[in-house]
Amino acid sequence: MLGAIRLGVFGLVALTILYFLISLYSRSVRREKLENEAAEQIAQGTLDAAARDAYIEDGMQDYENSLRRKLILGVFVVPVVVVIILIYVTNFM
């Protein structure tokens, strides 16, 4: 029983670290994409350099409320469900 608890605790710690790493990576990719879009719009003349930061912050605010950010929480759900299914199949089938 102690081994299962230890596995659960270390597993959740590892999943939490993985979640934060994926979240940081996804945010940086989105910010880079917004910066590139802002640079293109500045080059085309549809956006001035002063509004660049506001454009990026608005885009990041939209990202915070997006489905993509919520899907990253699957890092917690999918492995736990797989382990539960494996335990069930191993013990009861």
PDB file of N, CA, C and O in Angstrom:
ATOM      1  N   MET A   1       0.816  -1.187   0.000  1.00  0.00           N
ATOM      2  CA  MET A   1       0.000   0.000   0.000  1.00  0.00           C
ATOM      3  C   MET A   1       0.863   1.255   0.000  1.00  0.00           C
ATOM      4  O   MET A   1       0.556   2.238  -0.674  1.00  0.00           O
ATOM      5  N   LEU A   2       1.951   1.203   0.770  1.00  0.00           N
ATOM      6  CA  LEU A   2       2.843   2.354   0.841  1.00  0.00           C
ATOM      7  C   LEU A   2       3.469   2.634  -0.525  1.00  0.00           C
ATOM      8  O   LEU A   2       3.683   3.790  -0.891  1.00  0.00           O
ATOM      9  N   GLY A   3       3.758   1.574  -1.271  1.00  0.00           N
ATOM     10  CA  GLY A   3       4.334   1.744  -2.608  1.00  0.00           C
ATOM     11  C   GLY A   3       3.373   2.435  -3.558  1.00  0.00           C
ATOM     12  O   GLY A   3       3.797   3.244  -4.383  1.00  0.00           O
ATOM     13  N   ALA A   4       2.083   2.130  -3.455  1.00  0.00           N
ATOM     14  CA  ALA A   4       1.082   2.763  -4.316  1.00  0.00           C
ATOM     15  C   ALA A   4       0.946   4.246  -3.987  1.00  0.00           C
ATOM     16  O   ALA A   4       0.806   5.079  -4.882  1.00  0.00           O
ATOM     17  N   ILE A   5       0.990   4.566  -2.704  1.00  0.00           N
ATOM     18  CA  ILE A   5       0.906   5.980  -2.295  1.00  0.00           C
ATOM     19  C   ILE A   5       2.133   6.742  -2.781  1.00  0.00           C
ATOM     20  O   ILE A   5       2.020   7.859  -3.284  1.00  0.00           O
ATOM     21  N   ARG A   6       3.301   6.134  -2.628  1.00  0.00           N
ATOM     22  CA  ARG A   6       4.536   6.771  -3.091  1.00  0.00           C
ATOM     23  C   ARG A   6       4.506   6.982  -4.607  1.00  0.00           C
ATOM     24  O   ARG A   6       4.904   8.037  -5.101  1.00  0.00           O
ATOM     25  N   LEU A   7       4.029   5.969  -5.340  1.00  0.00           N
ATOM     26  CA  LEU A   7       3.897   6.092  -6.790  1.00  0.00           C
ATOM     27  C   LEU A   7       2.944   7.224  -7.151  1.00  0.00           C
ATOM     28  O   LEU A   7       3.222   8.008  -8.058  1.00  0.00           O
ATOM     29  N   GLY A   8       1.828   7.309  -6.448  1.00  0.00           N
ATOM     30  CA  GLY A   8       0.859   8.366  -6.716  1.00  0.00           C
ATOM     31  C   GLY A   8       1.425   9.752  -6.463  1.00  0.00           C
ATOM     32  O   GLY A   8       1.234  10.663  -7.268  1.00  0.00           O
ATOM     33  N   VAL A   9       2.123   9.913  -5.343  1.00  0.00           N
ATOM     34  CA  VAL A   9       2.692  11.223  -5.002  1.00  0.00           C
ATOM     35  C   VAL A   9       3.763  11.623  -6.008  1.00  0.00           C
ATOM     36  O   VAL A   9       3.738  12.738  -6.530  1.00  0.00           O
ATOM     37  N   PHE A  10       4.704  10.722  -6.285  1.00  0.00           N
ATOM     38  CA  PHE A  10       5.760  11.053  -7.243  1.00  0.00           C
ATOM     39  C   PHE A  10       5.201  11.237  -8.651  1.00  0.00           C
ATOM     40  O   PHE A  10       5.693  12.066  -9.417  1.00  0.00           O
ATOM     41  N   GLY A  11       4.175  10.462  -8.986  1.00  0.00           N
ATOM     42  CA  GLY A  11       3.535  10.616 -10.291  1.00  0.00           C
ATOM     43  C   GLY A  11       2.886  11.978 -10.436  1.00  0.00           C
ATOM     44  O   GLY A  11       3.031  12.626 -11.472  1.00  0.00           O
ATOM     45  N   LEU A  12       2.174  12.419  -9.412  1.00  0.00           N
ATOM     46  CA  LEU A  12       1.531  13.737  -9.476  1.00  0.00           C
ATOM     47  C   LEU A  12       2.556  14.869  -9.498  1.00  0.00           C
ATOM     48  O   LEU A  12       2.350  15.882 -10.166  1.00  0.00           O
ATOM     49  N   VAL A  13       3.657  14.698  -8.770  1.00  0.00           N
ATOM     50  CA  VAL A  13       4.723  15.704  -8.810  1.00  0.00           C
ATOM     51  C   VAL A  13       5.315  15.776 -10.220  1.00  0.00           C
ATOM     52  O   VAL A  13       5.532  16.866 -10.750  1.00  0.00           O
ATOM     53  N   ALA A  14       5.572  14.627 -10.818  1.00  0.00           N
ATOM     54  CA  ALA A  14       6.123  14.596 -12.174  1.00  0.00           C
ATOM     55  C   ALA A  14       5.134  15.196 -13.173  1.00  0.00           C
ATOM     56  O   ALA A  14       5.541  15.940 -14.064  1.00  0.00           O
ATOM     57  N   LEU A  15       3.851  14.887 -13.040  1.00  0.00           N
ATOM     58  CA  LEU A  15       2.841  15.450 -13.945  1.00  0.00           C
ATOM     59  C   LEU A  15       2.712  16.953 -13.762  1.00  0.00           C
ATOM     60  O   LEU A  15       2.489  17.675 -14.734  1.00  0.00           O
ATOM     61  N   THR A  16       2.849  17.435 -12.537  1.00  0.00           N
ATOM     62  CA  THR A  16       2.787  18.872 -12.289  1.00  0.00           C
ATOM     63  C   THR A  16       3.958  19.590 -12.948  1.00  0.00           C
ATOM     64  O   THR A  16       3.782  20.640 -13.565  1.00  0.00           O
ATOM     65  N   ILE A  17       5.140  19.030 -12.816  1.00  0.00           N
ATOM     66  CA  ILE A  17       6.317  19.619 -13.464  1.00  0.00           C
ATOM     67  C   ILE A  17       6.136  19.605 -14.977  1.00  0.00           C
ATOM     68  O   ILE A  17       6.419  20.600 -15.645  1.00  0.00           O
ATOM     69  N   LEU A  18       5.671  18.492 -15.518  1.00  0.00           N
ATOM     70  CA  LEU A  18       5.425  18.389 -16.959  1.00  0.00           C
ATOM     71  C   LEU A  18       4.383  19.399 -17.408  1.00  0.00           C
ATOM     72  O   LEU A  18       4.540  20.019 -18.460  1.00  0.00           O
ATOM     73  N   TYR A  19       3.316  19.578 -16.624  1.00  0.00           N
ATOM     74  CA  TYR A  19       2.276  20.554 -16.952  1.00  0.00           C
ATOM     75  C   TYR A  19       2.863  21.963 -17.040  1.00  0.00           C
ATOM     76  O   TYR A  19       2.598  22.689 -17.998  1.00  0.00           O
ATOM     77  N   PHE A  20       3.655  22.346 -16.045  1.00  0.00           N
ATOM     78  CA  PHE A  20       4.230  23.691 -16.055  1.00  0.00           C
ATOM     79  C   PHE A  20       5.187  23.883 -17.223  1.00  0.00           C
ATOM     80  O   PHE A  20       5.210  24.958 -17.822  1.00  0.00           O
ATOM     81  N   LEU A  21       5.968  22.879 -17.557  1.00  0.00           N
ATOM     82  CA  LEU A  21       6.883  22.995 -18.692  1.00  0.00           C
ATOM     83  C   LEU A  21       6.115  23.142 -20.011  1.00  0.00           C
ATOM     84  O   LEU A  21       6.460  23.979 -20.846  1.00  0.00           O
ATOM     85  N   ILE A  22       5.083  22.330 -20.191  1.00  0.00           N
ATOM     86  CA  ILE A  22       4.279  22.423 -21.415  1.00  0.00           C
ATOM     87  C   ILE A  22       3.553  23.757 -21.476  1.00  0.00           C
ATOM     88  O   ILE A  22       3.455  24.365 -22.542  1.00  0.00           O
ATOM     89  N   SER A  23       3.046  24.214 -20.340  1.00  0.00           N
ATOM     90  CA  SER A  23       2.337  25.487 -20.284  1.00  0.00           C
ATOM     91  C   SER A  23       3.269  26.650 -20.648  1.00  0.00           C
ATOM     92  O   SER A  23       2.895  27.528 -21.425  1.00  0.00           O
ATOM     93  N   LEU A  24       4.469  26.652 -20.090  1.00  0.00           N
ATOM     94  CA  LEU A  24       5.435  27.709 -20.410  1.00  0.00           C
ATOM     95  C   LEU A  24       5.825  27.672 -21.885  1.00  0.00           C
ATOM     96  O   LEU A  24       5.936  28.715 -22.529  1.00  0.00           O
ATOM     97  N   TYR A  25       6.033  26.470 -22.416  1.00  0.00           N
ATOM     98  CA  TYR A  25       6.390  26.339 -23.822  1.00  0.00           C
ATOM     99  C   TYR A  25       5.262  26.845 -24.724  1.00  0.00           C
ATOM    100  O   TYR A  25       5.508  27.566 -25.690  1.00  0.00           O
ATOM    101  N   SER A  26       4.041  26.466 -24.405  1.00  0.00           N
ATOM    102  CA  SER A  26       2.902  26.881 -25.218  1.00  0.00           C
ATOM    103  C   SER A  26       2.721  28.399 -25.176  1.00  0.00           C
ATOM    104  O   SER A  26       2.435  29.021 -26.200  1.00  0.00           O
ATOM    105  N   ARG A  27       2.885  28.989 -23.999  1.00  0.00           N
ATOM    106  CA  ARG A  27       2.785  30.454 -23.884  1.00  0.00           C
ATOM    107  C   ARG A  27       3.873  31.143 -24.705  1.00  0.00           C
ATOM    108  O   ARG A  27       3.608  32.149 -25.363  1.00  0.00           O
ATOM    109  N   SER A  28       5.083  30.615 -24.672  1.00  0.00           N
ATOM    110  CA  SER A  28       6.175  31.260 -25.408  1.00  0.00           C
ATOM    111  C   SER A  28       5.967  31.142 -26.912  1.00  0.00           C
ATOM    112  O   SER A  28       6.280  32.069 -27.659  1.00  0.00           O
ATOM    113  N   VAL A  29       5.442  30.009 -27.357  1.00  0.00           N
ATOM    114  CA  VAL A  29       5.159  29.837 -28.786  1.00  0.00           C
ATOM    115  C   VAL A  29       4.074  30.816 -29.219  1.00  0.00           C
ATOM    116  O   VAL A  29       4.184  31.437 -30.275  1.00  0.00           O
ATOM    117  N   ARG A  30       3.030  30.955 -28.412  1.00  0.00           N
ATOM    118  CA  ARG A  30       1.942  31.887 -28.747  1.00  0.00           C
ATOM    119  C   ARG A  30       2.444  33.322 -28.760  1.00  0.00           C
ATOM    120  O   ARG A  30       2.093  34.090 -29.655  1.00  0.00           O
ATOM    121  N   ARG A  31       3.266  33.697 -27.774  1.00  0.00           N
ATOM    122  CA  ARG A  31       3.794  35.063 -27.729  1.00  0.00           C
ATOM    123  C   ARG A  31       4.670  35.335 -28.954  1.00  0.00           C
ATOM    124  O   ARG A  31       4.595  36.412 -29.546  1.00  0.00           O
ATOM    125  N   GLU A  32       5.491  34.372 -29.329  1.00  0.00           N
ATOM    126  CA  GLU A  32       6.355  34.544 -30.503  1.00  0.00           C
ATOM    127  C   GLU A  32       5.513  34.717 -31.764  1.00  0.00           C
ATOM    128  O   GLU A  32       5.836  35.540 -32.621  1.00  0.00           O
ATOM    129  N   LYS A  33       4.449  33.953 -31.875  1.00  0.00           N
ATOM    130  CA  LYS A  33       3.563  34.075 -33.030  1.00  0.00           C
ATOM    131  C   LYS A  33       2.915  35.456 -33.064  1.00  0.00           C
ATOM    132  O   LYS A  33       2.810  36.067 -34.127  1.00  0.00           O
ATOM    133  N   LEU A  34       2.484  35.946 -31.913  1.00  0.00           N
ATOM    134  CA  LEU A  34       1.893  37.283 -31.852  1.00  0.00           C
ATOM    135  C   LEU A  34       2.920  38.359 -32.193  1.00  0.00           C
ATOM    136  O   LEU A  34       2.595  39.336 -32.868  1.00  0.00           O
ATOM    137  N   GLU A  35       4.142  38.187 -31.735  1.00  0.00           N
ATOM    138  CA  GLU A  35       5.197  39.158 -32.064  1.00  0.00           C
ATOM    139  C   GLU A  35       5.481  39.177 -33.561  1.00  0.00           C
ATOM    140  O   GLU A  35       5.684  40.242 -34.143  1.00  0.00           O
ATOM    141  N   ASN A  36       5.495  37.998 -34.188  1.00  0.00           N
ATOM    142  CA  ASN A  36       5.706  37.936 -35.640  1.00  0.00           C
ATOM    143  C   ASN A  36       4.549  38.570 -36.399  1.00  0.00           C
ATOM    144  O   ASN A  36       4.769  39.275 -37.384  1.00  0.00           O
ATOM    145  N   GLU A  37       3.311  38.328 -35.950  1.00  0.00           N
ATOM    146  CA  GLU A  37       2.149  38.957 -36.587  1.00  0.00           C
ATOM    147  C   GLU A  37       2.202  40.468 -36.434  1.00  0.00           C
ATOM    148  O   GLU A  37       1.884  41.201 -37.371  1.00  0.00           O
ATOM    149  N   ALA A  38       2.601  40.937 -35.259  1.00  0.00           N
ATOM    150  CA  ALA A  38       2.711  42.378 -35.035  1.00  0.00           C
ATOM    151  C   ALA A  38       3.791  42.978 -35.930  1.00  0.00           C
ATOM    152  O   ALA A  38       3.607  44.070 -36.469  1.00  0.00           O
ATOM    153  N   ALA A  39       4.904  42.287 -36.093  1.00  0.00           N
ATOM    154  CA  ALA A  39       5.974  42.787 -36.962  1.00  0.00           C
ATOM    155  C   ALA A  39       5.505  42.867 -38.412  1.00  0.00           C
ATOM    156  O   ALA A  39       5.835  43.819 -39.119  1.00  0.00           O
ATOM    157  N   GLU A  40       4.733  41.869 -38.860  1.00  0.00           N
ATOM    158  CA  GLU A  40       4.195  41.913 -40.221  1.00  0.00           C
ATOM    159  C   GLU A  40       3.234  43.078 -40.391  1.00  0.00           C
ATOM    160  O   GLU A  40       3.269  43.772 -41.407  1.00  0.00           O
ATOM    161  N   GLN A  41       2.376  43.294 -39.401  1.00  0.00           N
ATOM    162  CA  GLN A  41       1.417  44.387 -39.497  1.00  0.00           C
ATOM    163  C   GLN A  41       2.107  45.743 -39.449  1.00  0.00           C
ATOM    164  O   GLN A  41       1.668  46.685 -40.110  1.00  0.00           O
ATOM    165  N   ILE A  42       3.176  45.853 -38.680  1.00  0.00           N
ATOM    166  CA  ILE A  42       3.944  47.107 -38.652  1.00  0.00           C
ATOM    167  C   ILE A  42       4.590  47.339 -40.010  1.00  0.00           C
ATOM    168  O   ILE A  42       4.602  48.467 -40.503  1.00  0.00           O
ATOM    169  N   ALA A  43       5.125  46.287 -40.621  1.00  0.00           N
ATOM    170  CA  ALA A  43       5.749  46.412 -41.941  1.00  0.00           C
ATOM    171  C   ALA A  43       4.728  46.799 -42.998  1.00  0.00           C
ATOM    172  O   ALA A  43       5.050  47.536 -43.930  1.00  0.00           O
ATOM    173  N   GLN A  44       3.504  46.312 -42.865  1.00  0.00           N
ATOM    174  CA  GLN A  44       2.451  46.642 -43.829  1.00  0.00           C
ATOM    175  C   GLN A  44       1.844  48.014 -43.553  1.00  0.00           C
ATOM    176  O   GLN A  44       1.183  48.586 -44.420  1.00  0.00           O
ATOM    177  N   GLY A  45       2.059  48.532 -42.375  1.00  0.00           N
ATOM    178  CA  GLY A  45       1.541  49.842 -42.028  1.00  0.00           C
ATOM    179  C   GLY A  45       0.162  49.803 -41.394  1.00  0.00           C
ATOM    180  O   GLY A  45      -0.449  50.857 -41.215  1.00  0.00           O
ATOM    181  N   THR A  46      -0.349  48.638 -41.049  1.00  0.00           N
ATOM    182  CA  THR A  46      -1.671  48.550 -40.435  1.00  0.00           C
ATOM    183  C   THR A  46      -1.604  48.644 -38.909  1.00  0.00           C
ATOM    184  O   THR A  46      -2.640  48.748 -38.250  1.00  0.00           O
ATOM    185  N   LEU A  47      -0.403  48.609 -38.347  1.00  0.00           N
ATOM    186  CA  LEU A  47      -0.222  48.696 -36.905  1.00  0.00           C
ATOM    187  C   LEU A  47       0.995  49.564 -36.639  1.00  0.00           C
ATOM    188  O   LEU A  47       2.035  49.401 -37.277  1.00  0.00           O
ATOM    189  N   ASP A  48       0.860  50.493 -35.690  1.00  0.00           N
ATOM    190  CA  ASP A  48       2.026  51.309 -35.368  1.00  0.00           C
ATOM    191  C   ASP A  48       2.808  50.671 -34.226  1.00  0.00           C
ATOM    192  O   ASP A  48       2.283  49.842 -33.483  1.00  0.00           O
ATOM    193  N   ALA A  49       4.045  51.062 -34.103  1.00  0.00           N
ATOM    194  CA  ALA A  49       4.951  50.446 -33.129  1.00  0.00           C
ATOM    195  C   ALA A  49       4.475  50.673 -31.697  1.00  0.00           C
ATOM    196  O   ALA A  49       4.751  49.853 -30.821  1.00  0.00           O
ATOM    197  N   ALA A  50       3.771  51.762 -31.447  1.00  0.00           N
ATOM    198  CA  ALA A  50       3.299  52.051 -30.098  1.00  0.00           C
ATOM    199  C   ALA A  50       2.197  51.080 -29.675  1.00  0.00           C
ATOM    200  O   ALA A  50       2.057  50.789 -28.487  1.00  0.00           O
ATOM    201  N   ALA A  51       1.431  50.587 -30.610  1.00  0.00           N
ATOM    202  CA  ALA A  51       0.318  49.682 -30.298  1.00  0.00           C
ATOM    203  C   ALA A  51       0.751  48.217 -30.281  1.00  0.00           C
ATOM    204  O   ALA A  51      -0.056  47.329 -30.009  1.00  0.00           O
ATOM    205  N   ARG A  52       2.018  47.972 -30.570  1.00  0.00           N
ATOM    206  CA  ARG A  52       2.531  46.600 -30.638  1.00  0.00           C
ATOM    207  C   ARG A  52       2.357  45.859 -29.322  1.00  0.00           C
ATOM    208  O   ARG A  52       1.858  44.734 -29.304  1.00  0.00           O
ATOM    209  N   ASP A  53       2.766  46.483 -28.215  1.00  0.00           N
ATOM    210  CA  ASP A  53       2.669  45.827 -26.909  1.00  0.00           C
ATOM    211  C   ASP A  53       1.218  45.554 -26.522  1.00  0.00           C
ATOM    212  O   ASP A  53       0.910  44.506 -25.954  1.00  0.00           O
ATOM    213  N   ALA A  54       0.337  46.487 -26.827  1.00  0.00           N
ATOM    214  CA  ALA A  54      -1.084  46.282 -26.526  1.00  0.00           C
ATOM    215  C   ALA A  54      -1.644  45.132 -27.363  1.00  0.00           C
ATOM    216  O   ALA A  54      -2.456  44.350 -26.869  1.00  0.00           O
ATOM    217  N   TYR A  55      -1.224  45.022 -28.611  1.00  0.00           N
ATOM    218  CA  TYR A  55      -1.667  43.939 -29.486  1.00  0.00           C
ATOM    219  C   TYR A  55      -1.226  42.588 -28.925  1.00  0.00           C
ATOM    220  O   TYR A  55      -2.004  41.635 -28.897  1.00  0.00           O
ATOM    221  N   ILE A  56       0.016  42.515 -28.485  1.00  0.00           N
ATOM    222  CA  ILE A  56       0.548  41.265 -27.935  1.00  0.00           C
ATOM    223  C   ILE A  56      -0.161  40.912 -26.626  1.00  0.00           C
ATOM    224  O   ILE A  56      -0.517  39.752 -26.416  1.00  0.00           O
ATOM    225  N   GLU A  57      -0.369  41.883 -25.751  1.00  0.00           N
ATOM    226  CA  GLU A  57      -1.045  41.616 -24.482  1.00  0.00           C
ATOM    227  C   GLU A  57      -2.497  41.197 -24.688  1.00  0.00           C
ATOM    228  O   GLU A  57      -2.997  40.331 -23.970  1.00  0.00           O
ATOM    229  N   ASP A  58      -3.181  41.803 -25.664  1.00  0.00           N
ATOM    230  CA  ASP A  58      -4.549  41.383 -25.976  1.00  0.00           C
ATOM    231  C   ASP A  58      -4.568  39.945 -26.488  1.00  0.00           C
ATOM    232  O   ASP A  58      -5.445  39.162 -26.123  1.00  0.00           O
ATOM    233  N   GLY A  59      -3.611  39.608 -27.322  1.00  0.00           N
ATOM    234  CA  GLY A  59      -3.510  38.245 -27.831  1.00  0.00           C
ATOM    235  C   GLY A  59      -3.222  37.241 -26.731  1.00  0.00           C
ATOM    236  O   GLY A  59      -3.769  36.139 -26.740  1.00  0.00           O
ATOM    237  N   MET A  60      -2.374  37.607 -25.789  1.00  0.00           N
ATOM    238  CA  MET A  60      -2.068  36.713 -24.675  1.00  0.00           C
ATOM    239  C   MET A  60      -3.269  36.584 -23.737  1.00  0.00           C
ATOM    240  O   MET A  60      -3.488  35.523 -23.152  1.00  0.00           O
ATOM    241  N   GLN A  61      -4.041  37.655 -23.595  1.00  0.00           N
ATOM    242  CA  GLN A  61      -5.262  37.573 -22.784  1.00  0.00           C
ATOM    243  C   GLN A  61      -6.260  36.619 -23.438  1.00  0.00           C
ATOM    244  O   GLN A  61      -6.929  35.850 -22.747  1.00  0.00           O
ATOM    245  N   ASP A  62      -6.361  36.667 -24.760  1.00  0.00           N
ATOM    246  CA  ASP A  62      -7.218  35.726 -25.484  1.00  0.00           C
ATOM    247  C   ASP A  62      -6.711  34.292 -25.299  1.00  0.00           C
ATOM    248  O   ASP A  62      -7.506  33.362 -25.163  1.00  0.00           O
ATOM    249  N   TYR A  63      -5.397  34.120 -25.295  1.00  0.00           N
ATOM    250  CA  TYR A  63      -4.816  32.788 -25.086  1.00  0.00           C
ATOM    251  C   TYR A  63      -5.180  32.243 -23.700  1.00  0.00           C
ATOM    252  O   TYR A  63      -5.472  31.056 -23.557  1.00  0.00           O
ATOM    253  N   GLU A  64      -5.164  33.107 -22.683  1.00  0.00           N
ATOM    254  CA  GLU A  64      -5.477  32.664 -21.323  1.00  0.00           C
ATOM    255  C   GLU A  64      -6.885  32.089 -21.233  1.00  0.00           C
ATOM    256  O   GLU A  64      -7.145  31.225 -20.395  1.00  0.00           O
ATOM    257  N   ASN A  65      -7.791  32.551 -22.078  1.00  0.00           N
ATOM    258  CA  ASN A  65      -9.173  32.073 -22.050  1.00  0.00           C
ATOM    259  C   ASN A  65      -9.452  31.040 -23.139  1.00  0.00           C
ATOM    260  O   ASN A  65     -10.608  30.674 -23.353  1.00  0.00           O
ATOM    261  N   SER A  66      -8.429  30.568 -23.823  1.00  0.00           N
ATOM    262  CA  SER A  66      -8.627  29.692 -24.968  1.00  0.00           C
ATOM    263  C   SER A  66      -8.780  28.232 -24.572  1.00  0.00           C
ATOM    264  O   SER A  66      -8.448  27.835 -23.455  1.00  0.00           O
ATOM    265  N   LEU A  67      -9.289  27.447 -25.506  1.00  0.00           N
ATOM    266  CA  LEU A  67      -9.449  26.009 -25.303  1.00  0.00           C
ATOM    267  C   LEU A  67      -8.090  25.318 -25.236  1.00  0.00           C
ATOM    268  O   LEU A  67      -7.928  24.341 -24.504  1.00  0.00           O
ATOM    269  N   ARG A  68      -7.126  25.809 -25.983  1.00  0.00           N
ATOM    270  CA  ARG A  68      -5.800  25.187 -26.009  1.00  0.00           C
ATOM    271  C   ARG A  68      -5.192  25.136 -24.607  1.00  0.00           C
ATOM    272  O   ARG A  68      -4.610  24.125 -24.213  1.00  0.00           O
ATOM    273  N   ARG A  69      -5.328  26.209 -23.876  1.00  0.00           N
ATOM    274  CA  ARG A  69      -4.763  26.253 -22.522  1.00  0.00           C
ATOM    275  C   ARG A  69      -5.454  25.236 -21.627  1.00  0.00           C
ATOM    276  O   ARG A  69      -4.811  24.595 -20.796  1.00  0.00           O
ATOM    277  N   LYS A  70      -6.754  25.091 -21.796  1.00  0.00           N
ATOM    278  CA  LYS A  70      -7.490  24.125 -20.980  1.00  0.00           C
ATOM    279  C   LYS A  70      -7.163  22.689 -21.375  1.00  0.00           C
ATOM    280  O   LYS A  70      -7.198  21.795 -20.529  1.00  0.00           O
ATOM    281  N   LEU A  71      -6.847  22.458 -22.642  1.00  0.00           N
ATOM    282  CA  LEU A  71      -6.508  21.113 -23.082  1.00  0.00           C
ATOM    283  C   LEU A  71      -5.183  20.627 -22.505  1.00  0.00           C
ATOM    284  O   LEU A  71      -4.951  19.423 -22.397  1.00  0.00           O
ATOM    285  N   ILE A  72      -4.327  21.557 -22.139  1.00  0.00           N
ATOM    286  CA  ILE A  72      -3.051  21.177 -21.534  1.00  0.00           C
ATOM    287  C   ILE A  72      -3.289  20.475 -20.196  1.00  0.00           C
ATOM    288  O   ILE A  72      -2.435  19.713 -19.742  1.00  0.00           O
ATOM    289  N   LEU A  73      -4.433  20.720 -19.564  1.00  0.00           N
ATOM    290  CA  LEU A  73      -4.766  20.023 -18.317  1.00  0.00           C
ATOM    291  C   LEU A  73      -4.921  18.522 -18.544  1.00  0.00           C
ATOM    292  O   LEU A  73      -4.944  17.755 -17.581  1.00  0.00           O
ATOM    293  N   GLY A  74      -5.028  18.094 -19.793  1.00  0.00           N
ATOM    294  CA  GLY A  74      -5.074  16.678 -20.126  1.00  0.00           C
ATOM    295  C   GLY A  74      -3.826  15.939 -19.680  1.00  0.00           C
ATOM    296  O   GLY A  74      -3.820  14.710 -19.597  1.00  0.00           O
ATOM    297  N   VAL A  75      -2.764  16.691 -19.391  1.00  0.00           N
ATOM    298  CA  VAL A  75      -1.533  16.088 -18.875  1.00  0.00           C
ATOM    299  C   VAL A  75      -1.829  15.375 -17.556  1.00  0.00           C
ATOM    300  O   VAL A  75      -1.188  14.372 -17.242  1.00  0.00           O
ATOM    301  N   PHE A  76      -2.782  15.876 -16.790  1.00  0.00           N
ATOM    302  CA  PHE A  76      -3.159  15.229 -15.542  1.00  0.00           C
ATOM    303  C   PHE A  76      -4.175  14.117 -15.775  1.00  0.00           C
ATOM    304  O   PHE A  76      -4.087  13.057 -15.154  1.00  0.00           O
ATOM    305  N   VAL A  77      -5.123  14.347 -16.651  1.00  0.00           N
ATOM    306  CA  VAL A  77      -6.256  13.439 -16.802  1.00  0.00           C
ATOM    307  C   VAL A  77      -5.871  12.152 -17.527  1.00  0.00           C
ATOM    308  O   VAL A  77      -6.191  11.063 -17.051  1.00  0.00           O
ATOM    309  N   VAL A  78      -5.200  12.255 -18.653  1.00  0.00           N
ATOM    310  CA  VAL A  78      -4.922  11.084 -19.493  1.00  0.00           C
ATOM    311  C   VAL A  78      -4.076  10.028 -18.770  1.00  0.00           C
ATOM    312  O   VAL A  78      -4.472   8.862 -18.763  1.00  0.00           O
ATOM    313  N   PRO A  79      -2.942  10.369 -18.165  1.00  0.00           N
ATOM    314  CA  PRO A  79      -2.159   9.326 -17.489  1.00  0.00           C
ATOM    315  C   PRO A  79      -2.900   8.670 -16.320  1.00  0.00           C
ATOM    316  O   PRO A  79      -2.769   7.465 -16.105  1.00  0.00           O
ATOM    317  N   VAL A  80      -3.668   9.443 -15.575  1.00  0.00           N
ATOM    318  CA  VAL A  80      -4.408   8.875 -14.443  1.00  0.00           C
ATOM    319  C   VAL A  80      -5.456   7.887 -14.951  1.00  0.00           C
ATOM    320  O   VAL A  80      -5.616   6.805 -14.386  1.00  0.00           O
ATOM    321  N   VAL A  81      -6.167   8.256 -16.011  1.00  0.00           N
ATOM    322  CA  VAL A  81      -7.174   7.360 -16.579  1.00  0.00           C
ATOM    323  C   VAL A  81      -6.515   6.089 -17.123  1.00  0.00           C
ATOM    324  O   VAL A  81      -7.043   4.993 -16.937  1.00  0.00           O
ATOM    325  N   VAL A  82      -5.382   6.226 -17.784  1.00  0.00           N
ATOM    326  CA  VAL A  82      -4.675   5.054 -18.319  1.00  0.00           C
ATOM    327  C   VAL A  82      -4.237   4.126 -17.190  1.00  0.00           C
ATOM    328  O   VAL A  82      -4.377   2.909 -17.311  1.00  0.00           O
ATOM    329  N   VAL A  83      -3.716   4.667 -16.111  1.00  0.00           N
ATOM    330  CA  VAL A  83      -3.283   3.840 -14.981  1.00  0.00           C
ATOM    331  C   VAL A  83      -4.483   3.138 -14.353  1.00  0.00           C
ATOM    332  O   VAL A  83      -4.401   1.958 -14.010  1.00  0.00           O
ATOM    333  N   ILE A  84      -5.590   3.849 -14.201  1.00  0.00           N
ATOM    334  CA  ILE A  84      -6.798   3.228 -13.634  1.00  0.00           C
ATOM    335  C   ILE A  84      -7.282   2.095 -14.532  1.00  0.00           C
ATOM    336  O   ILE A  84      -7.644   1.027 -14.037  1.00  0.00           O
ATOM    337  N   ILE A  85      -7.294   2.312 -15.830  1.00  0.00           N
ATOM    338  CA  ILE A  85      -7.715   1.259 -16.769  1.00  0.00           C
ATOM    339  C   ILE A  85      -6.769   0.066 -16.694  1.00  0.00           C
ATOM    340  O   ILE A  85      -7.219  -1.080 -16.687  1.00  0.00           O
ATOM    341  N   LEU A  86      -5.454   0.324 -16.637  1.00  0.00           N
ATOM    342  CA  LEU A  86      -4.488  -0.774 -16.536  1.00  0.00           C
ATOM    343  C   LEU A  86      -4.670  -1.573 -15.249  1.00  0.00           C
ATOM    344  O   LEU A  86      -4.590  -2.802 -15.263  1.00  0.00           O
ATOM    345  N   ILE A  87      -4.908  -0.896 -14.165  1.00  0.00           N
ATOM    346  CA  ILE A  87      -5.131  -1.591 -12.892  1.00  0.00           C
ATOM    347  C   ILE A  87      -6.401  -2.436 -12.979  1.00  0.00           C
ATOM    348  O   ILE A  87      -6.421  -3.583 -12.531  1.00  0.00           O
ATOM    349  N   TYR A  88      -7.435  -1.879 -13.543  1.00  0.00           N
ATOM    350  CA  TYR A  88      -8.697  -2.627 -13.681  1.00  0.00           C
ATOM    351  C   TYR A  88      -8.511  -3.861 -14.560  1.00  0.00           C
ATOM    352  O   TYR A  88      -8.922  -4.962 -14.193  1.00  0.00           O
ATOM    353  N   VAL A  89      -7.891  -3.671 -15.717  1.00  0.00           N
ATOM    354  CA  VAL A  89      -7.692  -4.783 -16.645  1.00  0.00           C
ATOM    355  C   VAL A  89      -6.808  -5.855 -16.011  1.00  0.00           C
ATOM    356  O   VAL A  89      -7.092  -7.046 -16.134  1.00  0.00           O
ATOM    357  N   THR A  90      -5.762  -5.448 -15.348  1.00  0.00           N
ATOM    358  CA  THR A  90      -4.851  -6.397 -14.733  1.00  0.00           C
ATOM    359  C   THR A  90      -5.526  -7.213 -13.624  1.00  0.00           C
ATOM    360  O   THR A  90      -5.304  -8.419 -13.516  1.00  0.00           O
ATOM    361  N   ASN A  91      -6.332  -6.565 -12.818  1.00  0.00           N
ATOM    362  CA  ASN A  91      -6.893  -7.241 -11.654  1.00  0.00           C
ATOM    363  C   ASN A  91      -8.233  -7.921 -11.895  1.00  0.00           C
ATOM    364  O   ASN A  91      -8.544  -8.909 -11.230  1.00  0.00           O
ATOM    365  N   PHE A  92      -9.030  -7.420 -12.826  1.00  0.00           N
ATOM    366  CA  PHE A  92     -10.394  -7.921 -12.936  1.00  0.00           C
ATOM    367  C   PHE A  92     -10.749  -8.534 -14.275  1.00  0.00           C
ATOM    368  O   PHE A  92     -11.911  -8.882 -14.485  1.00  0.00           O
ATOM    369  N   MET A  93      -9.830  -8.678 -15.164  1.00  0.00           N
ATOM    370  CA  MET A  93     -10.153  -9.290 -16.461  1.00  0.00           C
ATOM    371  C   MET A  93      -9.269 -10.485 -16.715  1.00  0.00           C
ATOM    372  O   MET A  93      -9.389 -11.133 -17.755  1.00  0.00           O
TER     373      MET A  93
END
